[in-house]
Amino acid sequence: MTSEPRPAALIAMWPEAFAQQFDEQRVGRLETLVELVSPTPVVDFGDPSLAAELARVEVLVTSWGAPRLTADVLRRMPALRAVFHAAGTVRGLATDAFWERGITITSAAEANSIPVAEFTFASIVLADKRAQFLAREPLAHRDDWRSRLLTDGYSNLGRTIGVVGFSRIGRRVVALLRRLEDVTILVADPHAEPETVTAAGATLTSLGDLLARVDVLSLHAPELPETRRMIGAAELALLRRGATVVNTARGSLIDTDALTAECVSGRLDAVLDVTDPEPLPADSPLYRLPNVSITPHIAGSLGSETRRMSDAALDELARWTLGLPLESQVLLADLGVSA
């Protein structure tokens, strides 16, 4: 009895991403599922020496740094049937020509949502104690630390937190926020169902109502043309004095100039893991404000967390080789409402 031949596959990603995401154990698992036509990752499908390999490739395993699958690239891979993306969004990978070919593609965005939600929750908890801001100049608080014990504003009890975007990350953030005592969680998302949000322990409302009521605003909307600068001067003006804006989604969701003005005035605080542009110009006031915390886009999967995405991609590849239903397949229609 002969076993079915394994599909020919190619790894496409930055070499450093491959080294981090695919250790010996995961490479071994990959080799049980497919026949690797090359043991090293590819970063340029235009390399003439790859012509023969590309012609027989049925499966791509991709991650950060994978070349865009343009019409020209796809013509060189006539046998390509499926792509298993060991990272988040596939927007930068799949083109119109890709979708026209009807090739299957999956994403590890669900796995990547775990560290983002954890980072967001931690950021909110710390921001409610103003920890990120106080830590900027610890010597400045050496003599007045005791007075801060009597400050009502530093608290995680009884807060109202607004989550914009009931995405895979937004849902995880809501679940984590429920660990706080006496917390009110508001959600704004035109695509969410009230019953689903209620079952998660939050209340669905309009963006305007949410902004007017929250102590913390946490953004989790996808980056789409209609969401660009969805939080502008008018929206920020609805937030109460002392509210904190937390953005671990995409910098383009906020009008940077409007946020800068509010933070310079001291009316609002901000915790930003993403900015627009990214990185900000060196002369941006946001770098130097005592009420603003900026981290370099670290909320998503880093270090060992990236291997969680590799496992998700390998799980989907295993299901595909067995003809089983996929759990994280991305369809063209999904890109209209998700990252």
C-alpha angles and dihedrals in degrees: 000000000000124000123234113268114256115246116257110252141184131201114227119186142089110301091235090053090051092049091052099041102038115051123176093278094052094044087052091053091047091053091054090057102042143016106249109218088197128022093212129066120259123226099171121049088184093071105122091213089066096058096104093045094047092051092062101036113122098169135039123197106200142177139152111346097025111149116251113265099236127171090262092051092047091052087062090054105052092157096052110129107160143019122202109198114203092197139053127277120024094201094107092047108045120065133187088267089054093054091045090058091057094229116169116244132180132190135210091214092122091058090046091052091068099071092038091056091045091050091047093050091049091048092053094047092049093043091054086061090040087236097148091053098043090049092061092074109016093168090059089064097044093103102033102043094110093058089059090064087070096049113115093199094068102079146111093200119105096357127158112223126188121210114195109200121029090216127142087279094042091053092051091049091052090051092051093045090058087072088073117090121251092354123161113210120197123190128199116192126132091209098051124100116232092226092053093049092046091050088054091056099258138099124242114224142149122286092244094052091046093051093050094054109038134100091195129030115202119188123214105151119131121254104259133144090257094050096050108121091352086154104059136149094293093050094045090050089062092061116096120249109275095026118141125228113210118190120182094146117068129329092225091070089077131057098237095203092052092048091047091054092051093048094045088054090051092234094116136029125213138205108192128183090164131038141183110263100024113242101023118234111275091246095056110130089221090076092061104038116112091219097053129081119193125187124182101254095286101141093094127072115314133167113342090001089072090065089063086065091048090054091050091052092047091049090054092046089053091051091048094052089052094047092244125146114274120236102203106031113151119220127196090245090058092065091069092067107021141055 
